[in-house]
Amino acid sequence: MELFFWIFLSVTFLFWLAGWYLCARLRKVPRLEPGAPKPNVKISIIIPARNEELNLKALLGSVIAQEFSPHEVIVVNDQSEDKTVAVAEEHGAKVINGKSLPDGWLGKPWACAQGAMVAEGDWFLFLDADTWLEPEALLRIGHLAREKGSVFSFCPYHRVRRPYEQLSSFFNVIMLLGTNAFTAKADEEKEVRLFGQSLFLSRDHYALVKGHELVKGEVLENFALSRHFSEKGITCRSYVGKGTISMRMFPGGFRELVASWGKGFVKGAGQVPREALVGVSLWLSGLIMSVIALTFLPQASDAVTWCVYGMYFLSVVQSWYLFRVVGTFWGIGAVLFPIGLFFYQWLFFVSAKRRKRGETIQWKGRNVD
């Protein structure tokens, strides 16, 4: 039995290392030197919005406060039933009233496509309505346009406010690691995925992949777009959003959190690059094993006992680090990481079961496959 304990703990440690491999090269949008010139680029900000009156106030306010102003801000009103249009107009945005969904299209790709049709800029910045820009964000993002052969995305920093939002911790981390953009070999990776909440790309690159037309029915249109860009030889670059773009995802309550994560994660698992999928699976297995190892304590020797506690401590430290990379998650959430991990596993399998039965999920009044 003692030998089994040591083998189990050794494998757990190796799986724990997989987590560090996946985040070995975390990178933020580069900061600029004092006095750096403003980028010579015309940016059209395109915001798909369906019943987003509260979120738009924060986002549009943050755009107005930027030192470097965009060429235009376009809000595509996706048949909202609240004051989305009024809020957008109050903040000086150009409002496009979206047309009815054509057959085969989902709401977000259709709204983005309509915004791009009327955009005048030479670069597009697509932003979800629940994000906002930090000071100097647009200035720093604009300078990325110097890299002509790339498209860019940013993982917004999750500003958590209510206790139930702490349950998003593992979803946010896996969303980050699942892009395959931050591994030890990140610069050599060809299979890198883009984040869905923010996308910065040139008009020419957008046209080269036929815009959102080819991803019109995709729940995770960002993953599908990533593949099309890679096929055209365009480099996908993703960044940690802390200090550049922030978000608050689920002010509407626990049910909103469940519906949102449930609609995308199961389908997304099949589109994650193989290396990232294996790495995330090993990392999650290591965390689960560090919890299972606690059951060894009644039969363990002193040496094994110390190693069991040590392995759990290492898992807490790693969880705390990753949680803080993606958002303002509490330290106690890392200490009690099995709770968040169990919630992630539960929602993943419930959503997978619903998908297998052919059920759809309601999101903002629409069925999402």
N, C-alpha and C positions, 0 to 999 in steps of 0.2 A: 504493500500500500504506500509505503514511503517513497518508493521509486516512482509510482504513478503520480504522486503529488508533485515531485520535482519535474517530471516531464510536462505535466499540465501547466505548471507555473512558467517553465521555459518557453513553451509555445505561446502562452499568454503574453510574455514579454516581447517575443518576436512580432506578434500581431500589434502590440502597442507601438512598436517602432514603425509599422506601416503608416500609422497616423502622421508621424513626423515626416515621413517621405513625401506624403501628399501635400504637405504645407511647407516644404523646405524652402521655397522661394516666393513667399508672399511679397507682393509689391503694391505700393500705392502709386497714384498718379504723381509723377515727379513734381517737386516744388520748384518754383522759379527763383532765380537770383533777384535780389532787390534791384528795381529799376528796369527789369526785363521789358522789352517792348510788347505792345499788344499784338496778338496774332493777326496776320493779314488774311482773315477768313470770314466769310459770311455764313453764319450759323442760323439755320431754321430749327427752332425747338418745336417739336410736334408732340402733343399730349392727347392721347385717346381718353375720353372721359364719359363715364356713364354714372350718373348720380354721385358726383364727386364734389359737391359744393363746399364741404368742409375741408377736404384735402387740398383743393385748388387754392384756397386762401394762403396756405403755407407755401405751396410750390411757387405760385405766381409772385407772392411777396418776396421770396428768396431770389427770383430771377430779377426783379426790379432792383434789388439791393446789390447786384453784381457790379464790380468795377468795370468789367468788359461786357458790353451789352450785345445780345444776339441781334441778328438782322430782323428777326420777327419771331413771334410766339403764336403758334397755331393750336387752338383747342378744338378738337373734333368732338362735337356733342353727339354722343351715341344714343340718341332718343332718351335723354334723361327726363326724369319726372320731378326733379327738384330744381334748385336755383343755380344749377351748373352754368347755364348761359349767362345769367346776370352777374355772377361772381367773375367769370372770365372777362366779360366786357368791362366791369368796374376796374379791372387790373390792366386794361389796355391790350388784351389778347385779341387776335383775329379769330372769330368763331366760325366754324364750318358746321352746319347742321347735317349730320350724317344721313345718308340715304338708307332705306331698308336693306336688311341683309340679303344679298343674293344667295341663291342655292349653293351650298358647299362651303360657304364662308362662315368663320366664327367672328364674334364681335370685335375683338382687339385687332386682328390682322386687317379686317375691313376698315376700321377706323384709321389705323396707321396708313393704309394705302391711300385713303381719301385725303389725309393730311399731306402726304408726299406729293399728290397730284397738283396741289396748289402752292406748294412751298417754292420760294424763290432763291433760297440760299444754295451755296455750292457744297455745304456740308449739312447733314441732318443729325439732330440729337433727339432721339425718341425717349421720352420719359413717362413712366407710369405716374398717375395723378397722386399717388400716396408717397411720392418722393419729394425731396427738396434739396436745393443746392446750398452747400456751405460757402462761406466767404472765399473769394478768388477761385471758386470751382470752375467757372466758365473760362476764366483766363488760362488756367492750367489745362483744361480739356482742349481748348482751342489750339494750344501749342502742339498737341498730339498730331494735328493735321499735317505737320511737316513730314511725318512718316507716310508717304504716299501709298505704299502697298499694303496697308493694314486697315482693319476695322477694329473698333474698340468697344468694350463694355465694362461696366463697373458694378460691383456687388454693393448695394447701398447698406450703410451702417444702420442696423435696426435699433431705433430708439424705443426701448421697452418702458411702458409706464404702469401697466396694471399686472397684478400677480398672474392671471391666467396666461398672459403673453409670454411668461417665462417658458411655457411649454413649447415655444417655437425654437428653442436653442439648438436641438439636434437637426431640425429641418434646415435652419440657416447654415449650420456648419457643413452639412452634407451637400447643400446647394453650392457652397463654395468649393469644396473638395471635388465634387462631381464634375466640375468643368475641365479637370485635368490640366489646369493652367498654372498650377503652383508647385508642381513636383520638382524633384531634384534635377530633372532633365527638361524643365518647362520650355526652355528656349529651343529645344530640339523636337518638341512634340508637334506632330501634324494634326492630331485629333484633339483640338482644344474647342471647348464649347463657350458660347457667349451667354451672359446673364440677360434675363428677360426684362428687367425693370428699367434698364438704360442702355442705349445703343448709339454710338457715335460713328458715322461713316460718311463718305463722300457721296454726292449725287451720282457720280459715275459708277461707283461700286454697287450702289443700290440698283441702278438700272441694269448692270451687268448680270445680276441674278434675278432680274425681272421683279424686283421689289418683293412685296408680300404675296404676289400671285401664286407662287409655287408652294407657299406654306399657309394657304388660306384656311385650311381645315385643321391646322395643328394647334392643340392646346398649348404646347411648348414650342411656339414658333421660333424662339431664339435658338433652340437646339437644331431645328431643321435648317434655319438660315446659316448656322455655322457650317453645316455640311456643304451647302451650296457654295459658300465663300471658299472653303477649302478646295473644292473641286475646280474652282476657277483660279486657283493659285494665289488667293488673297489670304494673308496672315490674320488669324483671329487673336487678339490680345485682350486679356481680361485683367482687371485690377481690383484690389480691395478698395472699397469705397470710403473707408473711414477718413474724414477730413475733406472729402470731396462731395459725396452724395449720401444723404441719410433718408430714412423712411420710417414710417410707423404703419404697420400692416393691418392690424385688426382692432380698430377702436370700437367696432360694432359688437364685440363680445365673443364668447367662447365658440358659439356655433359658427360664426364667421371664420374663425381660425380653423376649425375642423373642415369646413366646406372648401376653403381655399387650398390648404395643404393636401386635402384628399383628392382634389381634381387633377393635380399635376404630378404627384410624386410617383405613382405606380407606372403611369405611361412613360414618365421621364426615365425610370430605371432602365428601360429597354433602349434608351438613346444615349446613355452615358458611355463614354469611351471605355473599352474593355479594361485598360490598365487602371483607370480610376474606379471602375466598378469593383474590380478585384481588390484594390487597395482599401476602398471604403468598407467592403464586406469583411475583410480581415480585421480592420480597425474596430468595427462594431463587434465582431466576434471576440476580440481581445477584451473589450469593455465588459461584455457579458460574462466572459470567463473569469474576469477579476472579481465579479460579484459572486459567481458560483464558488470560487475558491474560498469564500468566507465560510462555506459549509464544511470545509475541511478542519476548521479550528478544533472541534471537540476531539478529533483523533490525531491531530498533528503534533509533531515534535516541536521543541522550542525554535529550532532553526526554520522549519517550515512555517510556523506561526509568524515569525518576523517577516518572512518573505511574502506571506499572504497579505499582511498589513502594508508592507512596502509596495506591493503591486497595486493595491487599492489606492494608496497615496499617489503613486505615479499616474494612475488613471484620473484622479481628481485634479492633479496639477495640469495634465494635458487638456482635460475638459475645460478647466478654468481659462487656460490660455486661448483655446479656440473659441470659447464663448465670447471672450472679450474682443477677439479679432472681428467678430461678426456683429456684435451689438452690446448694449448696456445690460447684459444679463448678470444676475446676482451671483456672488461668490458661493452662497449657500446652495445654489442650483448645481454647482460643480461638485460640492461635497455630497449632495444627494442626487448625483447624476443618474442613478438607476431609475428614478421616477421619470425624468425626461426621456430616457432611453426606452423605458417600457411604453410610454405614451406614443413615441415614434413608431415602435414596432406594432403596437395595437392598431394605430390609424392606418399604417401601411397595409397590414393584412386585411383589415376591414374594407379598405378601398379596393384592394386586389380582388376580394371576394365579390364586391358589388360590380366591379368591372367584368369579372368572369360571367356573372349572371346577366350582363347586358344592361345593367341599370345606369342611369345618367345622374349627374349631380347638378343641382340648381345653383347657379352663381349669378347674382344680380338680375334675377328674374328670367334667366335663360337656362336651357338645358345644355350642359357641357359634357361631351363624350369622355 
